[in-house]
Amino acid sequence: MDAALVIRNADVVTSDAVRRADVLVDNGRIVGVGPNLPVGSTARSIDAEGKLLCPGFVDLHAHSALRPFDDPLLSAKVTQGFTTDLICPDGLGPAPVSDTTVATRRRYLQGLEPSAAARWHWRSMSSYLAALQEAGPALNMASCVPHSAVRECVMGNANRAPDQREMSEMKDLVAECLAAGARAVSFGMIYAPGLYAGTDELLQIAEVAAEYNVPLIPHVRNEAEGVVDSISEFVRVAELTGAPLHVSHVKLVGVPHLLTALLDTLSSAQNRIRLTCDQYPYGAGSTLLSALLPGYAFEGGPQATLERLGDRTERDRMARDMHQGLPNWENLFGACGPDNIVITQAAAPRTETMSQTVAQIAAETDSDPAFAVMDLLRDTELDACMIDHYSTETVVREIFTSSGALVGSDGVFNPHPHPRLYGTAPRVLGRYALREKLITVTEAVRRLSTGPAQVLGLSDRGEIAEGKRADLVLIDPASYIDTATYDHPHSQPPGVELVTVGGVPVVEAGRHTGRRPGVVEGGAGTHNPAAGGAR
């Protein structure tokens, strides 16, 4: 048998064991797996004795929907072993948009999906995916249908329930996006305008997801005191519609006493519905700074929010609610506290605030921390992001070991990013599995590769087996570990010997090769094979 690439004597990680084997790659596919395989002609042979060979990692929560337009190499992701990103999570994404909504969507996303090069010339999901493929990313990408973008296309930023015509339009738009190649429907119940959706709206959107047999992937309404009720809302939606449910970044924001209730809720639901979840292995989040504001602050869109930030009466109202809270609102400001909220991105003229806490900014400006947040959002026109420290490592690890959570980095390409952008995969496999034995190596790879591929219906990847895509990660188990920290987040993990995407080396000896072979699902006009009949 001829092969373009032969990897000899590797410790190959399969779904149930680690076995010494050779792996043959040709035409982007794995064509042989086994000991001492005979090979005819070969372009390249690698002796991988003592190294772990894993199927490429699939990031179930990636805020890289616009990054390839500015940085198609995506080094922070591929140098840790990610070969597929699921983009447009949290109901947030750059498509679909309309001529009316493109400016507001672009402004709202700027802090979380910063891009100077994206032209925003697309309107449909199909044309966006084609533009993304044309950008030539180094890794593969699959997209969610972002509910907030869909809702804004149909209803703008209205805080009300849709009428019958609007609901029908939203369902049709979701179906159009799924037919174009999207692999899931995401919801962000703390982000505008998706946060205004009631359960009935979620049910009707979920009916479309069920038709296409794709998962609902929500950032639930409340991950603090209301976490059990918030997850239960989506469990009920999945029960009534038959749609699979995958809960994003399971966590407890400042409420460690709810750990048992959280785990019981997930375990009980898994007996009734198709339920999975993901987690990033850190006790801090990272998102838009505007997420600290009460939900009513976003009614009418970004310009209306900016006007409220400049109105004394509205500022007093928002400050009061940030300090005292509101019923059923996830108050990150109150749960984390100003000392535990760090600025990771801030546009001019407030760039000097990056890496400072809200408490430090408030002290320097002699202002109340709530007003300091509002001033920063006003001055940057909402273009600011944060890291919010909300949990202990003990709680993070207990959720990870007990829930069976898959892995999503939730990485954001900010100037001073959360370390999860560079460190998620090596923290799970290198630290939790190889060093600390918190889970086994095979379990780590199931959570990083096999499980995520199954959730998304990507049957061509996630395993090292004949016929699968040659998305591969070769690591030195003695040195592979996360090195990114909150103070020094731009740190690639050591020990990454080789990463291939479709058989093409994108990382060799820890360095990016400059090659960009990534495939965008739907980006070449392909359609979702899971689509079960047109609406």
Secondary structure, DSSP 4 states (H G I P E B T S, - for coil): --EEEEEEEEEEE-SS-EEEEEEEEETTEEEEEETT---SSEEEEEE-TT-EEEEPEEEEEEE-SSHHHH-TT-HHHHTTTEEEEEES-TT--S-S--TTTHHHHHHHHTTTS--SS------SHHHHHHHHHHH--SSEEEEEEEHHHHHHHHHTT--S---HHHHHHHHHHHHHHHHTT--EEEEETTSTTGGG--HHHHHHHHHHHHHHT--EEEE-S-SSTTHHHHHHHHHHHHHHH---EEESS---SS-GGGHHHHHHHHHHHHTTS-EEEEE-SSSEEEEEGGGGS-GGGGTT-HHHHHHHHT-HHHHHHHHHHHHH--TT---HHHHH-GGGEEEEEE-TT-GGGTT-BHHHHHHHHTS-HHHHHHHHHHHTTT-EEEEEE---HHHHHHHHHHH--EE---EE--SS--THHHHHHIIIIIIIIIIT-SS-HHHHHIIIIIHHHHHTT-TTSSS-STTSB--EEEE-TTT------SSS---PPS-EEEEEETTEEEEETTEE-------BTTTTS---TT--S--
